Amino acid sequence: MQKRTLTLIALSCAITLTACSTRSGGKNHYQAEIYSKPPIAQSGSDQSNHSSSENTTPPPKTDLSNNSSTEKPSTPPVANKPMEDLVQPPKEDKPIIQTKIFQDSTFNEGGEPYFYRGLAGGVYTLKKDGSVQGRAPKNYRDEHINELLLGDLVLPLFTSTDYVSGYEGYPESAFKPLTAKNVVKGNAPADLKGYVGGFAEPHEYAKYQNVRFGIVSSQGEPTLFVQGYLTPVNEVRDSINGTHYPMPKSEVFVYKEGHALYGKEGNYQQYYADVRADFGERKLTVNLEGKQNPQSKIHFSANIEGNKFSGLTDGIESNGAFFGSQANEVGGMFYQKEGADKGAHGVFGATEKHPAK
C-alpha cells in the first residue's frame, strides 16, 4: 500500500512539472512572426557610376534595416494567445507588415507606469530579396521625436530652423524632403532620400505634437516609419509633451487635417488623408485623395484594439496607432498586396480631432 501511494505521488509531480514547463515555454520565449509570401520590393534605378582620378576607398554603406552597426533589433514578444494558435503553421495570406508593429515604450527605470517617456511606433524596411525587417523606433539620446535612427545614421526630421523659417517647399508641401545632407552622424549613402510629415508651426499647438511619419529610401530599399508618444489605453500618464489622457471609449471623431505619401520604387505622391475613428464600434476608416491628381483615390479600414489598429481591405494591409492625449493624433503605414499597384506602399498621419457631426 505504501509503494502504491508513493507511485501516485510521483506520477502527480511529473504531470505538474510537465504542465509548468509548457506554460513557461509560452511566457518566457520570443518568437518572430513568419510570412510565407512576402512581396518582392522593386528596386529603383541603378545608382550611377562615379569615376574618380584618385584611387580612394569609399566609406562602408550603411544598412538602414539595422538598429546599429553592432546591435541587432529586438524581436517583439508573442501576444498572449491560446497554445493551439501558436503551434499552427503560418497561413498563406499572412500580412506583409506585422500586425503587432506598434509596441508600448518602456517606462522609467523604477518600473512604475506613471511616467510615459519613450517613443513608440514602427520602422520597417522592404528589402530587395522580398523580406521585411521591422523594429521599434530607437534614438541615441533622450528619445527625441524629431530624430530618426537608421542603422548607425542619425537623421534629424524637423529642426529648430524649420520651426523658425519653415522648410523647403513649405507651406505648399506637407512633407519635408530629406537627403544624405541632412544626416548628422554616420556615413550616409549618397542616394539616400525621403520625406517626413507631421510639421506644425510653433503657434499651432493642436497640430502634430506627438507623431512623425515618412519614408526614407536608399539602395532601392524603402524604409517606412511612424514614431511618436502613444496614447495610454486606460490610465493617465505624464509624457515629455505633457499629461496624456487615455483612449476614448465611445463616440465618433474625425481628423480635420491629414496627409499621406504613396508610391513605390522611390517615387511617391502626396495625398490628402480623411480619417474617421469610431471608438464605440472600434473601427478606423481612411480615405486618401491625390493632391496633384484628385482622381487618384485610395480607401482602407482597420480594427481598433487598445491604442493601435490593423486591418486588410481590398488587398491593402494597414497598421498604426494613436498618439498624444485622448488619441488626438493618428499615424500608420499601409501596403498594396495585390492588384495593379501591387508592391506600392505608403504612410499617413492626421491631427485636429473633432467630434463627427
GUDRENTI-915449 format. One record per residue (C-alpha): x, y, z. Coordinates in steps of 0.2 Angstrom, whole numbers, padded with zeros to 4 digits. Layout:
      X      Y      Z
      X      Y      Z
...
//
This chain:
      X      Y      Z
   0000   0000   0000
   0014   0012   0004
   0023   0008  -0013
   0006   0012  -0022
   0004   0029  -0013
   0022   0034  -0017
   0019   0029  -0036
   0004   0040  -0037
   0013   0055  -0029
   0027   0053  -0041
   0016   0052  -0056
   0006   0068  -0050
   0023   0078  -0048
   0028   0073  -0065
   0012   0079  -0073
   0013   0095  -0063
   0031   0098  -0069
   0026   0095  -0087
   0012   0107  -0086
   0023   0121  -0079
   0036   0118  -0092
   0023   0120  -0106
   0016   0136  -0098
   0034   0144  -0096
   0038   0140  -0114
   0024   0152  -0120
   0028   0165  -0107
   0047   0167  -0107
   0052   0164  -0125
   0051   0176  -0140
   0045   0171  -0157
   0046   0181  -0173
   0031   0181  -0185
   0034   0172  -0201
   0027   0177  -0218
   0025   0164  -0231
   0024   0175  -0246
   0032   0192  -0244
   0031   0204  -0259
   0047   0207  -0269
   0051   0225  -0266
   0056   0233  -0283
   0072   0242  -0284
   0074   0259  -0291
   0086   0264  -0305
   0103   0258  -0303
   0115   0270  -0295
   0125   0279  -0307
   0144   0275  -0308
   0155   0289  -0302
   0173   0290  -0309
   0187   0297  -0300
   0205   0301  -0304
   0210   0296  -0286
   0211   0278  -0281
   0201   0280  -0264
   0191   0268  -0254
   0173   0273  -0252
   0166   0273  -0234
   0156   0257  -0230
   0137   0258  -0235
   0125   0259  -0220
   0111   0246  -0219
   0096   0256  -0215
   0087   0240  -0208
   0099   0238  -0193
   0096   0247  -0177
   0115   0250  -0175
   0131   0244  -0183
   0133   0231  -0169
   0117   0229  -0161
   0103   0218  -0168
   0085   0224  -0167
   0075   0216  -0153
   0060   0205  -0158
   0043   0209  -0150
   0036   0196  -0139
   0022   0185  -0145
   0005   0191  -0138
  -0004   0180  -0126
  -0014   0168  -0137
  -0020   0150  -0134
  -0007   0137  -0137
  -0017   0130  -0152
  -0015   0146  -0161
   0004   0147  -0158
   0008   0130  -0164
  -0002   0131  -0180
   0008   0133  -0196
   0008   0151  -0204
  -0007   0154  -0216
  -0003   0158  -0235
  -0011   0175  -0233
  -0001   0182  -0219
   0001   0201  -0218
   0016   0208  -0226
   0018   0220  -0212
   0017   0213  -0194
   0001   0216  -0185
   0010   0220  -0169
   0022   0233  -0175
   0017   0246  -0163
   0023   0242  -0145
   0022   0252  -0129
   0038   0260  -0125
   0047   0255  -0108
   0043   0265  -0093
   0056   0273  -0082
   0069   0263  -0073
   0059   0262  -0057
   0045   0252  -0067
   0030   0262  -0062
   0019   0267  -0077
   0016   0285  -0071
   0029   0292  -0082
   0027   0288  -0101
   0043   0294  -0109
   0049   0284  -0123
   0045   0284  -0142
   0034   0270  -0149
   0029   0266  -0167
   0037   0256  -0181
   0052   0257  -0193
   0050   0244  -0207
   0062   0241  -0222
   0056   0232  -0238
   0072   0223  -0243
   0076   0218  -0261
   0075   0200  -0258
   0057   0202  -0253
   0059   0201  -0234
   0053   0214  -0222
   0063   0219  -0207
   0054   0228  -0194
   0058   0236  -0177
   0053   0249  -0164
   0060   0266  -0166
   0076   0270  -0156
   0085   0285  -0153
   0103   0288  -0147
   0098   0302  -0134
   0083   0307  -0125
   0070   0298  -0136
   0068   0313  -0147
   0053   0313  -0158
   0062   0324  -0171
   0077   0312  -0173
   0076   0295  -0183
   0090   0282  -0180
   0093   0271  -0196
   0107   0259  -0193
   0122   0270  -0187
   0114   0285  -0195
   0106   0299  -0186
   0094   0308  -0196
   0085   0324  -0190
   0067   0326  -0195
   0062   0344  -0191
   0075   0356  -0184
   0074   0372  -0175
   0077   0381  -0191
   0062   0373  -0199
   0051   0380  -0184
   0058   0397  -0187
   0058   0399  -0206
   0049   0383  -0212
   0057   0370  -0224
   0060   0369  -0242
   0043   0369  -0251
   0033   0374  -0235
   0019   0378  -0234
   0013   0371  -0251
   0021   0354  -0246
   0015   0344  -0231
   0031   0334  -0232
   0049   0340  -0229
   0062   0332  -0241
   0076   0323  -0233
   0093   0319  -0241
   0110   0312  -0236
   0115   0330  -0232
   0103   0330  -0218
   0112   0316  -0209
   0122   0322  -0194
   0130   0306  -0188
   0136   0291  -0198
   0141   0288  -0217
   0125   0291  -0227
   0123   0283  -0244
   0124   0296  -0257
   0107   0291  -0264
   0098   0292  -0248
   0082   0302  -0250
   0065   0303  -0242
   0051   0313  -0234
   0044   0317  -0217
   0027   0323  -0212
   0020   0329  -0196
   0025   0348  -0196
   0016   0361  -0187
   0021   0379  -0184
   0025   0384  -0165
   0009   0393  -0163
  -0001   0378  -0169
  -0002   0369  -0153
  -0016   0357  -0158
  -0007   0350  -0173
   0006   0336  -0174
   0014   0337  -0157
   0016   0319  -0154
   0019   0309  -0171
   0030   0309  -0186
   0029   0299  -0201
   0038   0297  -0218
   0048   0286  -0230
   0067   0285  -0232
   0074   0276  -0247
   0092   0270  -0251
   0100   0257  -0262
   0082   0253  -0269
   0076   0248  -0252
   0062   0260  -0244
   0060   0262  -0225
   0043   0267  -0219
   0042   0274  -0201
   0029   0281  -0189
   0035   0286  -0172
   0028   0296  -0158
   0021   0296  -0140
   0007   0284  -0139
  -0010   0287  -0131
  -0012   0277  -0115
  -0025   0264  -0116
  -0033   0266  -0098
  -0023   0277  -0087
  -0017   0295  -0086
   0002   0297  -0090
   0014   0311  -0089
   0025   0312  -0105
   0038   0323  -0112
   0024   0333  -0121
   0013   0335  -0105
  -0001   0325  -0097
  -0009   0311  -0109
  -0027   0306  -0105
  -0032   0288  -0111
  -0041   0282  -0126
  -0059   0287  -0130
  -0071   0273  -0126
  -0086   0279  -0137
  -0091   0292  -0149
  -0085   0295  -0167
  -0072   0308  -0171
  -0064   0315  -0187
  -0047   0322  -0190
  -0048   0339  -0199
  -0030   0338  -0206
  -0022   0323  -0213
  -0008   0319  -0225
  -0001   0304  -0234
   0013   0298  -0246
   0010   0283  -0258
   0020   0275  -0272
   0035   0263  -0275
   0052   0262  -0282
   0057   0278  -0274
   0043   0288  -0282
   0030   0295  -0271
   0015   0306  -0272
   0007   0317  -0259
  -0011   0313  -0254
  -0024   0321  -0243
  -0030   0310  -0229
  -0048   0310  -0222
  -0048   0299  -0206
  -0063   0294  -0196
  -0062   0284  -0180
  -0077   0276  -0172
  -0071   0271  -0154
  -0088   0264  -0150
  -0088   0251  -0164
  -0068   0251  -0164
  -0067   0255  -0182
  -0055   0266  -0192
  -0058   0272  -0209
  -0045   0281  -0221
  -0049   0289  -0237
  -0035   0296  -0247
  -0036   0308  -0262
  -0021   0313  -0273
  -0015   0331  -0270
  -0009   0333  -0288
  -0022   0321  -0296
  -0038   0321  -0286
  -0045   0307  -0297
  -0032   0295  -0288
  -0041   0289  -0273
  -0037   0275  -0260
  -0048   0268  -0247
  -0045   0256  -0232
  -0051   0252  -0215
  -0044   0244  -0199
  -0050   0237  -0182
  -0045   0247  -0167
  -0038   0237  -0152
  -0032   0247  -0137
  -0022   0261  -0144
  -0017   0253  -0160
  -0026   0247  -0176
  -0023   0235  -0190
  -0033   0229  -0205
  -0035   0221  -0223
  -0046   0230  -0235
  -0047   0226  -0254
  -0029   0219  -0253
  -0022   0234  -0243
  -0014   0229  -0227
  -0013   0243  -0214
  -0006   0246  -0196
  -0004   0261  -0185
  -0008   0269  -0168
  -0015   0284  -0159
  -0004   0297  -0152
  -0005   0311  -0139
  -0018   0314  -0126
  -0035   0306  -0130
  -0030   0300  -0147
  -0028   0317  -0153
  -0017   0311  -0167
  -0015   0296  -0178
  -0002   0288  -0189
   0001   0272  -0199
   0008   0263  -0214
   0000   0253  -0227
   0005   0241  -0241
  -0004   0236  -0258
  -0003   0217  -0258
  -0012   0213  -0274
  -0019   0222  -0290
  -0012   0233  -0302
  -0002   0243  -0289
   0004   0228  -0280
   0020   0232  -0270
   0015   0250  -0268
   0016   0257  -0250
   0014   0272  -0240
   0012   0281  -0223
  -0001   0293  -0217
  -0004   0304  -0202
  -0019   0315  -0196
  -0022   0328  -0182
  -0035   0341  -0176
  -0048   0328  -0169
  -0066   0334  -0168
  -0082   0325  -0164
  -0091   0319  -0180
  -0107   0329  -0185
//
